[in-house]
Amino acid sequence: MTMPNATLPATVSLLHNNLTPSMNGWLATVHNSVNVGNGKLMLHHMGSSTSKDGPEVPQVTSLRFLNIMSADGAICGTVLVVAHTNGTNIYSEDATTMLFHAPMHAVPEDGVLSYHQGACVVGPTQHIIIGMSKGSITAVQYSALDKYWSLPESAPQSPAVGISDLCYAACVNRVVTAHHNGELRYWYATGTGQYINDLIIPASISQAPTHVSTLGPRLVVAYGPGTICLYDAASRELQVEISAHARWITGVSVREDLSQIASVGEDTALNVWQVDPATGQVSLRHSCIVVDKLLTGVAFLSTGVAVTAYDSDELYQVPVP
């Protein structure tokens, strides 16, 4: 078991990937509430070891710190992107200022909740791409850290279910969306603000992906039932399938510079996986039981990882040898 290192202002909700790190030492997580107006973001600053309340939000579906990139690949700064049932909010890194709100334009269907979920930055086009519950994506154009405007929605090439996560794969210059039924879809920019879904990886391995990201030339896809798969991003071939957890995978974080993947799940375990950049071979670098609670989020730190647990206000920092 791991002793907690910090206390958050409220308990952490049951939400996939409910912990996100910024490059300047901020960690963000969310407390959702069944009572309207009681949900809120929570932030912890590693440098000062202090926690604070963030803004109140409606029902959050995902949150992620994103580095805003210029067209030549330089990092201009960091924003906190929070998707929810009313759209997406873009905040300053410390969440003191809301810089932009992208509204939810979908017409609600009877008994079906509409929402945004997932976000990534496409540096070459200076877009923030947001996933939608009906399988489409929408783009937000930026020209500076405080200048944003919405672009038209882009529909998939064929009927699709909702998006659970997405990423930008620079190695193939595509946005990759992971859908609730297990499909992976590739999208390319047209130059007009629209994106076209030209390729689909069928749902042949598992359903309910909880995370998708890149690790060098590969896609890392975590599926809820317990597996993590590595795909060659260019050929779209499955290279590795890892039996990662005995129960549902709730959070995944990737560290590109060390070629490592950290995963947590309902089995209370933290696993850190080492990926050989050349061969894609995977080995288990570190494994431990963090605490006897359902884990909800994991984030790489400079010396290890941070972990959150459901219905707990404790933040755990785990060193990784």
Residue pairs with C-beta under 8 A, 6 or more apart in sequence:
1 289
1 290
1 291
1 292
2 288
2 290
2 291
2 307
2 316
2 317
2 318
3 316
4 291
4 314
4 315
4 316
5 315
5 316
5 317
6 44
6 49
6 51
6 314
6 315
6 317
7 51
7 313
7 314
7 315
8 29
8 42
8 44
8 51
8 308
8 313
8 314
8 315
9 31
9 40
9 42
9 51
9 52
9 53
9 313
10 31
10 40
10 42
10 53
10 313
11 31
11 310
11 311
11 312
11 313
12 18
12 19
12 29
12 30
12 31
12 42
12 296
12 297
12 308
12 309
12 310
12 311
12 312
12 313
13 30
13 31
13 32
13 60
13 296
13 310
14 250
14 294
14 296
14 310
14 311
15 30
15 32
15 60
15 61
15 62
15 296
15 297
16 62
16 164
16 165
16 210
16 211
16 250
16 251
16 296
17 62
17 64
17 165
17 210
17 211
17 250
17 251
17 252
17 253
17 297
18 29
18 30
18 63
18 250
18 251
18 296
18 297
18 308
19 27
19 28
19 29
19 251
19 296
19 297
19 298
19 299
19 306
19 307
19 308
20 27
20 28
20 29
20 63
20 64
20 65
20 80
20 297
20 299
21 27
21 65
21 253
21 299
21 300
21 301
21 306
22 28
22 65
22 78
22 80
22 93
23 65
23 67
23 75
23 78
24 78
24 93
25 45
25 46
25 47
26 43
26 44
26 45
26 46
26 65
26 80
26 93
26 94
27 43
27 44
27 45
27 46
27 299
27 306
27 315
28 41
28 42
28 43
28 54
28 63
28 65
28 80
28 95
29 41
29 42
29 44
29 63
29 297
29 308
30 39
30 40
30 41
30 42
30 57
30 60
30 63
30 82
31 39
31 40
31 42
32 39
32 59
32 60
33 39
36 58
37 56
38 56
39 56
39 57
39 58
39 59
39 60
40 53
40 54
40 55
40 56
40 57
41 53
41 54
41 55
41 57
41 60
41 63
41 80
41 82
41 91
41 95
42 51
42 52
42 53
42 54
43 51
43 52
43 53
43 54
43 94
43 95
44 50
44 51
44 52
44 315
45 51
45 52
45 94
46 301
51 315
54 91
54 95
55 89
55 91
55 95
55 98
57 82
57 84
57 89
58 84
58 85
58 86
59 84
59 85
59 115
60 82
60 83
60 84
61 83
61 84
61 85
61 115
61 116
61 117
62 82
62 83
62 116
62 117
62 118
62 119
62 165
63 80
63 81
63 82
63 83
64 80
64 81
64 118
64 119
64 120
65 78
65 79
65 80
65 81
65 93
66 78
66 79
66 80
66 81
66 119
66 120
66 121
66 128
67 75
67 76
67 77
67 78
67 121
68 75
68 76
68 77
68 78
68 79
68 121
68 142
68 145
69 75
69 76
69 121
69 123
69 126
70 76
70 123
70 126
71 123
71 124
71 125
71 126
73 123
76 144
76 145
77 93
77 145
78 93
79 90
79 91
79 92
79 93
79 99
79 145
80 90
80 91
80 92
80 93
80 95
81 88
81 89
81 90
81 91
81 119
81 128
81 130
82 88
82 89
82 90
82 91
83 115
83 116
83 117
83 118
83 119
83 130
83 131
84 115
84 116
85 104
85 113
85 114
85 115
86 103
86 104
87 101
87 102
87 103
87 104
87 116
88 101
88 102
88 116
88 119
88 130
88 140
89 98
89 100
89 101
89 102
90 98
90 99
90 100
90 101
90 102
90 128
90 140
90 148
91 97
91 98
91 99
92 99
92 145
99 145
99 146
99 148
100 140
100 148
102 116
102 130
102 138
102 140
102 150
103 150
104 114
104 115
104 116
105 153
106 114
106 132
106 133
106 134
107 114
108 114
112 133
113 133
114 132
114 133
114 134
115 132
115 133
116 130
116 131
116 132
116 133
116 138
117 131
117 132
117 133
117 162
117 163
117 164
117 165
118 130
118 131
118 163
118 164
118 165
118 166
118 177
119 128
119 129
119 130
119 131
119 166
120 128
120 129
120 166
120 167
120 168
120 175
121 127
121 128
121 129
121 168
122 128
122 129
122 139
122 168
122 175
122 189
123 168
123 170
124 173
124 189
125 139
125 189
126 141
126 142
126 143
127 139
127 140
127 141
127 142
127 151
127 189
127 193
128 139
128 140
128 142
128 148
129 137
129 138
129 139
129 166
129 168
129 175
129 187
129 195
130 137
130 138
130 139
130 140
131 137
131 162
131 163
131 164
131 165
131 166
131 177
132 138
132 153
132 162
132 163
133 162
133 163
134 160
134 162
135 155
135 156
135 159
135 160
135 161
135 162
135 163
135 177
135 179
136 153
136 154
136 155
136 156
136 160
137 153
137 154
137 163
137 166
137 175
137 177
137 187
137 195
138 150
138 151
138 152
138 153
138 154
139 150
139 151
139 154
139 193
139 195
140 148
140 149
140 150
140 151
141 148
141 149
141 150
141 151
141 193
142 148
151 193
151 194
152 193
152 194
154 187
154 194
154 195
154 196
154 197
155 197
156 185
156 197
157 196
157 197
157 198
157 200
158 200
160 179
160 183
160 185
161 179
161 180
161 181
161 183
162 179
162 180
163 177
163 178
163 179
163 180
164 178
164 179
164 180
164 208
164 209
164 210
165 177
165 178
165 209
165 210
165 211
165 212
166 175
166 176
166 177
166 178
166 212
167 175
167 176
167 212
167 213
167 214
167 219
168 174
168 175
168 176
168 214
169 175
169 176
169 214
169 219
169 233
170 214
171 214
171 216
171 217
171 233
171 234
172 186
172 233
172 234
173 188
174 186
174 187
174 188
174 199
174 233
175 186
175 187
175 188
175 195
176 184
176 185
176 186
176 187
176 212
176 219
176 233
177 184
177 185
177 187
177 197
177 212
178 184
178 209
178 211
178 212
178 221
179 185
179 203
179 209
180 207
180 208
180 209
181 203
181 207
182 203
182 204
182 205
182 206
182 207
182 208
182 209
182 223
183 200
183 201
183 202
183 203
184 200
184 201
184 209
184 212
184 219
184 221
184 231
184 236
185 197
185 199
185 200
185 201
186 197
186 198
186 199
186 200
187 195
187 196
187 197
187 198
188 195
188 196
188 198
189 195
190 196
199 236
201 231
201 236
205 223
205 227
205 229
205 238
205 241
206 223
206 224
206 225
206 227
206 229
207 223
207 224
207 225
208 223
208 224
208 225
209 221
209 222
209 223
209 224
210 222
210 223
210 224
210 249
210 250
210 251
210 252
211 220
211 221
211 222
211 249
211 251
211 252
212 219
212 220
212 221
212 222
213 219
213 220
213 252
213 254
214 220
214 233
214 254
214 256
215 230
215 254
215 256
215 259
215 261
215 275
216 256
216 259
216 277
217 232
217 233
217 234
218 230
218 231
218 232
218 233
218 239
218 275
218 280
219 230
219 231
219 232
219 233
220 228
220 229
220 230
220 252
220 254
220 261
221 228
221 229
221 230
221 231
222 228
222 229
222 244
222 249
222 252
222 263
223 229
223 249
224 248
224 249
225 248
225 249
226 243
226 244
226 245
226 246
226 247
226 248
226 249
226 265
227 241
227 242
227 243
227 244
227 249
228 241
228 242
228 244
228 249
228 252
228 261
228 263
228 273
229 238
229 240
229 241
229 242
230 238
230 239
230 240
230 241
230 242
230 275
230 280
230 282
231 237
231 238
231 239
232 239
232 280
239 280
240 280
240 281
240 282
242 273
242 282
244 263
244 265
244 271
244 273
245 263
245 265
245 266
245 267
245 269
245 271
246 265
246 267
246 269
247 265
247 266
247 267
248 265
248 266
249 263
249 264
249 265
250 264
250 265
250 266
250 294
250 295
250 296
250 297
251 263
251 264
251 265
251 295
251 296
251 297
251 298
251 307
251 308
252 261
252 262
252 263
252 264
252 298
253 261
253 262
253 263
253 298
253 299
253 300
253 305
254 260
254 261
254 262
254 300
255 261
255 262
255 300
259 274
259 275
259 276
259 277
260 272
260 273
260 274
260 275
260 285
260 300
261 272
261 273
261 275
262 270
262 271
262 272
262 273
262 298
262 299
262 300
262 305
262 320
263 270
263 271
263 273
263 298
264 270
264 271
264 290
264 295
264 296
264 297
264 298
264 307
265 295
266 294
266 295
268 289
268 290
268 291
268 292
268 293
268 294
268 295
269 287
269 288
269 289
269 290
269 295
270 286
270 287
270 288
270 289
270 290
270 295
270 298
270 305
270 307
270 318
271 284
271 286
271 287
272 284
272 285
272 286
272 287
272 305
272 320
273 282
273 283
273 284
273 285
274 282
274 283
274 284
274 285
275 281
275 282
276 282
276 283
285 320
285 321
286 320
286 321
288 318
290 307
290 309
290 316
290 318
291 309
291 312
291 314
291 316
293 309
293 310
293 311
293 312
294 309
294 310
294 311
295 307
295 308
295 309
295 310
296 308
296 309
296 310
297 307
297 308
298 305
298 306
298 307
298 308
299 305
299 306
301 317
303 319
303 320
304 317
304 318
304 319
304 320
305 317
305 318
305 320
306 315
306 316
306 317
306 318
307 315
307 316
307 317
307 318
308 315
308 316
309 316
